[in-house]
Amino acid sequence: MTDLRKTPLYAMHCASNARIVDFGGWAMPLHYGSQLDEHHAVRATAGMFDVSHMCVVDIGGTVGSDDVRVFLRYALANNIDKLKIPGRALYSCMLNARGGVVDDLIVYYIREDLFRIVVNAATAEADIVWLNQLNAEGEFGVTLMPRRDLAMIAVQGPHASEKVLNLVPAVRAAAAALKPFGFALAPTTPYGEMLLARTGYTGEDGFELMLAAEAASAVWSKLIEAGTRPCGLGARDMLRLEAGMNLYGQDMDMDTSPLDAGLEWTVDLVTARDFVGKRALLHAGCQAVFAGLILCESGGVLRAQQTVLTAAGPGQITSGTFSPLLQRSIAFARLPLGVQVGDTVQVQIRNKPCAARVVKLPFVRHGKALVNGC
């Protein structure tokens, strides 16, 4: 682990006997003993994740101008003009000229001359190079500022809000009123400046906290004292699959269109605005159905790269796992056009065809199953 990058909370993970693994070049906790118990904690009460390996980047412009917004109109597939007031956030893909996904990210509207984006850990360095290239080529004149001085903690679960607001009571009123994808910037808390965002990756209520790296351990300890369970990457993957949320590098990549990754709802093809990759998307259109699968048989687990046999031709699983809440194996799959929700398909598991049903995503929301068994 000596060559891997470490977050400000790495020592806390080791002290809690976490199993540490290499995740995109970062030493991250896989679990703290039981990823199943960690999954249940998030669905039933509250769990927290160290997501400091993700990269916060502030994009600044000239005071009094809209140059950052003009830049983001060009760089992002979603329409930044949906963010009409400060304190709102937006999920978007960033595309290359071929319409492939360079990365997916969340953009936060702090003020007209300052937006913040959070990108994936493994792609962060390439993302910054790409954004700087777009900035230079288009002469947008914005400034990109990676914020490796910040840590990020995601607190998720039906009791997550209570845990966080008890930690920073001074922002209770402002933060408690936030709707999904709203955020509050609290300049003076006992832990310094903190951004509290009602975003997450588990399908549960909660907050993602951005704060100074040197304050992260104190916040982590206080949340543990309040009964919040530390959770690792294993539980996070099960939770995000149940919640129907894509993972970059598995469900989408540089060669995959967002239209073929179930993300058409994030792509603005309605307005006249031009953006990187738009021409390629309009030319190619949607080439695949992206849907959920639920395994009808016991004894097997759906995994990425498994072949899916359908009446319209072969497809492929992009992500799969066992769902503790559904007690079934579930997956995301890219399938031929013509496959519909409700169809029965066959998945090759150890060279044996096993029946699975095509379902609409997500599988779970706020702890409730949204799909039935086969």
Residue, then its C-alpha position, 0 to 999 in steps of 0.5 A: m500500500t506504500d505507493l497508493r494515495k491516501t485520504p485524510l481519513y486513512a489512519m482512522h480506517c486502519a485504526s478501525n481494522a478496515r480491510i484496505v484495497d487499491f481502488g483506482g490508485w487509492a488505499m480505500p476501505l473495502h469493509y470494516g468486518s462485514q459489508l452486509d452489516e454496513h449495507h443494512a446500517v445504511r438502509a435502516t439507520a445511518g452509515m458513512f463513507d470516506v469519499s475524499h478520493m474523489c476530486v473537488v474542482d472549483i471553477g472560477g471566473t471574472v466577477g460580474s461575468d457569466d464566463v463560467r456558465v458559458f464554459l459549462r454550457y459547452a463542456l457538459a451534456n446536461n444543461i447548466d442553465k437548469l441551475k437558476i439559483p445558488g445552492r442547487a446542484l446538477y448531475s451531468c456527463m462530460l463527453n468527448a467529441r465521439g459522444g463517449v463519456v469522459d466522466d460523470l460528475i455533480v456541479y454545484y452553483i455557488r455563485e455566478d463566478l464560482f461553480r464547483i464540480v466533483v469528479n471520480a477519483a480514477t479519472a480526476e487527473a485526466d478530467i482536469v487536463w481535458l477541462n483545461q484543454l477545452n478552456a484553452e481551445g475555446e478561450f473561455g478564460v476560466t480558472l480550474m482549481p483542484r481542491r485537494d485540501l478538502a475531504m469528503i464524507a457521505v452520510q447516508g440512511p434514514h437517520a443520516s440527516e439527524k446525525v449530521l444536523n446534530l453535529v452542526p446545529a448552527v446550520r440546522a434550519a438551512a440544511a434541514a430545508l434542503k431538497p434533493f440536490g440542494f446544498a448549503l455553504a456554512p462558513t463557520t462551524p466548529y470544524g471550519e467551513m463546510l458544504l453540506a449537500r443533499t446528494g448521495y449514491t445509495g438511494e437514501d436520504g443524507f448529506e455529502l460533506m465537504l470540509a477542510a482535510e484537517a477537520a475530517s478526522a474530528v467529524w468522522s469520530k463525532l459521527i461514530e460517537a453518534g452511532t453512524r457506522p463506517c462503511g466501505l466500498g463493498a457496501r457502497d457498490m451493493l447500495r448503488l446497484e440497488a439504487g440504479m446508479n451507474l459506476y464510471g468504468q463499468d457502466m459507461d466509459m470513453d467509448t460508451s454513449p450516455l444514451d446507451a448507458g441509461l443516462e439519456w435523461t441527463v443529456d440536453l438535446v432539446t435546446a439549441r445549445d451546442f456542447v462537446g459530443k452533441r453532434a455525435l449523439l445526434h448522428a448515432g442515436c440510441q443503440a442499446v437498451f440499458a435496463g436492470l436484470i433480476l436473476c430468477e434462479s438461486g445459486g448464481v450471482l450476476r457479474a460484469q461481462q457475463t453474456v445475456l442471450t435475448a430474442a433480439g440478440p446478445g447483450q452484456i452485463t455491465s455491473g452485478t451483485f447480490s442484493p441483500l434487500l431483495q435477496r436476489s442477484i441483480a445487475f445492469a445490462r446493455l441489451p439489443l434494441g427491442v428488448q423490453v421490461g418484463d422480458t425473460v432472458q438467459v444469462q451465461i453463468r459458468n457456461k450454464p444459461c440461467a433465466a433472468r427478468v428485465v426490469k426497470l431501474p432502480f431496484v430500491r429507493h428509500g429502503k423499499a423494493l420497487v421490483n418483484g421477484c420472477 
